[in-house]
Amino acid sequence: MKMKKMAQLFTVGLVSSALLAGCGSGSGDKTDTSTAAKELPTEDVTIKFAWWGADNRHEAMKKVVDLYEKENPNVTIDVEYGAWDGWQAKTLTQLSGKTEADVMQVNYNWLFSYGKGKNVFYDLNKVKNFLDLDNWDEKYLEAMQVDGEQAAVPHGMTGRVPMYNEQLYKDNGLELPTTYDDLLEAGKVIGKDNTATGANNKYAFVNMGKVSKDLFIGQMLFNATGKVMQTDGKVNYTAEQVQAVLEQYKAFEDAGAMPTFAQDGSIETNANPEWVNGQVGGLYEWANSLAQWAESFKGGEAKDELTVGAYLEAEEGTKPNVYVKPNFGYAISRNSKNPEVAADFINFLFTNEEAVKETGDSLGISSNKVTLDLQEKNNLLEGVVKDGYAMLDQYEQTVMDPYFEDENVRNERYTVLEAFRTGKLDAKEAAEQYISKQQAALDKYYTE
């Protein structure tokens, strides 16, 4: 699949399109599917399953593994899991050494960047008797097809959404922001007593980590220009456009709306103490990951103080088009000695009712028809995750090019941003390098 196909518009929202897909699935209450008679090995088999995520995902996945092993006593599933930070580098090392897991949770962009347009994972079409591909609409499968092969299957689609600590805004006599100007003014109030590096500082909004900062600025550029970051391996922005957005982002920091580089917390996960203690007024996070942030906020005892808010507008009344992507998928190693068992396990994860109940909302709303039916049947779609997807559903959506999230490309953007935030580059210099260094990475890694 050529990259030009990736920046497509989703004119139907994520939730409603998934619901429409589920209506005609004919799955009813079924909890298992197959497209042909399965002939799984009866001798003892061991496969490995690897994933990243937060603690709630780890506990859920381990329970799913236990369920599968109980139903398939000849199968042992070794597990490997951890936080997102460093996971891609670890996976690349394993792939290079052919020590990767049989079943891997994979990020969207890996499918395209790892092989420069060639599929490095097992073609799932070869095991469709064990993994029912008919449970996805073709458009969702296409998003994970590479070089004519089904490199992975998506769990669902997702996007970053704003979630606010509404109580902090109320305590300061403020309404939730709807424009960038609103956020700037809120920062002047909420952060009025902040010190240069104070642990007790309060902020109107925080982008935790480089990914959040990169995507927030990416959305700002999209809002300002109406153009996506890149098309067919070419950056779409002028230096003047990037400079204006960088200056606006720096203004948020200068006003106390967001932390400066020196004020950034050392913990960039939902364990960040400023978030946990209620000192943060809002954050920008994947819709499918909101539950873990709600659980850590004030010990999980103040979820009613949190609310999913509207996307910030460049100017009032200019409703943005927002970036979305497959939140993650599942792939099988080309080196797996038991691809049929690996495929059967993936199918189990999606179609076994107890497995779906165990994962709850820790994985977000699924684009698999059977999974979605089971999520609805068991009332698993609730709270801020459900609200996050409902908010996404109110906006026109654009699937981001997978090279947008390629680490080689993103790191060039982020290195420039860090140099700008620390004062090593001024806005003009940073804007020029933001384009030139990103383009150099695309020239090296992009493929048709």
Secondary structure, DSSP 8 states (H G I E B T S, - for coil): --GGGTS-EE-S-HHHHHHHHHHTS--TT-----SS------S-EEEEEEEE--HHHHHHHHHHHHHHHHHSTTEEEEEEEE-STTHHHHHHHHHHHT---SEEEE-TTHHHHTTTTS--B--GGGGTTTS-GGGS-HHHHHTTEETTEE--EEEEEE-EEEEEEHHHHHHTT-----BHHHHHHHHHHHTTT--SS-TT--BS-B--HHHHHHHHHHHHHHHHHS--SEETTEE---HHHHHHHHHHHHHHHHHTSS--TTT--S--STT-HHHHTT-B-EEEEEGGGHHHHHHHGGGGT-GGGEEE----BSSTT----EEEEEEEEEEEBTT-S-HHHHHHHHHHHHH-HHHHHHHTTTT-S-SSHHHHHHHHHTT---HHHHHHHHHHTTS-EEE--GGGG-HHHHHHHHHHHHHHHTTSS-HHHHHHHHHHHHHHHHHHH---
